[in-house]
Amino acid sequence: GAGFGGLSPSFMWKDVPPHTQSLVAMMYDASPNFPADFGKVFWLVSNIPATTTSIVGAASQRSLMPPLSMELKNSFGEIGFTPPCPGKGEDRVYRIAIFAVPHPTPMLFLRNNFLSHDVERELQHYSLCSA
């Protein structure tokens, strides 16, 4: 079945660098033992206000998202969170990366079926740091 009960996970962060105006959050598959899925992005959120320190669970596609934030298409071509569906008994690793951007989030030019490294490449010109 779908991971996370089909709902977007909650997560928090701290120590946002000075001069940050917006954040980008990305949840992706970081399972090295499953190369066919490695880097697939399940959730991509941009324009998160720099004063935000968390996203609550089940927020995707609801009014629970941080004000002004924008959920973008993920690797599956869907806007918002797509729950992972690992095979029975598969031990998967999912990571959430936060990128600090010194201005309102730029447009991300991503091809269809993009992967996490494509997002990182697009943001490397803009971000102050990532965690």
N, C-alpha and C positions, 0 to 999 in steps of 0.2 A: 504494500500500500504506500500511499504518499507519506513522505517524511514530514516531521513537525506537525502531524495531525492535519496537514494540508494548509496550515496557517503560517504566516510569516513569523519568524522568531523575534524575540526581544533582544536588544543588545545596548550596551552603553560604552562610553569612552570618556576620557578626561585629558587634560593638559593640551588643549588646542593651542597651536603656536600663535604668538602675537601676529597681527596683520592679516589673520584669516578672515575672509568675508563670507565664505561658504564652504560646505563640505560635500564630498561625494562618498556614498557608501556602496560597497559591492560585495555580494555573497557569491562565492564560487566553489567549485569542486577542486579540492587540493589533494586528491587521492592518487599518489604516484603509481599504485598498483592497478589502476584502471585508466590506461592512457587514452582510450576512446572518449572518456568523459572528462579528463583532466582539463581544468580551465573553463569549463562551461559555467556561465554566469546565470544564476537563478534569480538574482534581484539586483537592480541597479537604480540608485536614487541620487539625484543631483540637486543642487541649489538648496541644500540643507543649511539653515542659518547657523552661523558660527557659534552662537550662544546655546545651541541645542547640544545636549549631552547624552541623549538616548532616543531610541525608537521602541515603542511598546510592542508587545506581541500582538499578532493579528491586525496590525495597522494597515497592511497593504490594501490599496483600493478602498480605503475608508477615511473618514474624517479624523482618524487618530494619527495620521501622518503629520510630521512637523509642518507648521505653516510655511507656505511658499515653496516647499520641496516638490520635486517632480519625479515621479516614477517613470523610468524609461523602459524601452523594450529590452528584454533579456536575450540570452542566446537562443531561446526557443521562439523568438518573434512575438512574445506576449508582453504587454505592459504590466508591470507589477511583479509580484512574487509568483514563481512557479515552484511548487514543492518538489524536492528531489524524490526519485522513486528507485532507490537502490534495490538490487536483487536480494532475495532472501539469503541471509547470512553474510552479505558483503559488508566489510568494515570500511566505511567511507569517512573521509575527512572533509569538512566544509569550513571555509574560512570567511571572515568578514573583514574587508580592508576599508579603512577610512582615509580619505585623501583631503588634506587641507589646501584650500585654494585662496589666493590673495585678492580675489575679486569675484563677483557673481559668476557662477559656474558657466564656462563656455559651452558652446554646442559641441557635442561629441559626434564625430563622423565615424560611425562603425558599420562595417559590412554586415550582411546577413550571416547568421551563425557565428558571430564574433566570440572570442574567448577572453579570459581575464587579461592576458598579456596585451591584447588590442586596446583595452581600456587603459591599462597602465601606460602604454605608449602614447595614447591621445593626451593623457593627463600630465605626462612628464614635463611638458612645456609650461604648465600652469601651476602645478602643486608646490606648496612649501615643504610638505613632508607627507609621509603615509605611515600607517601603522596597521 
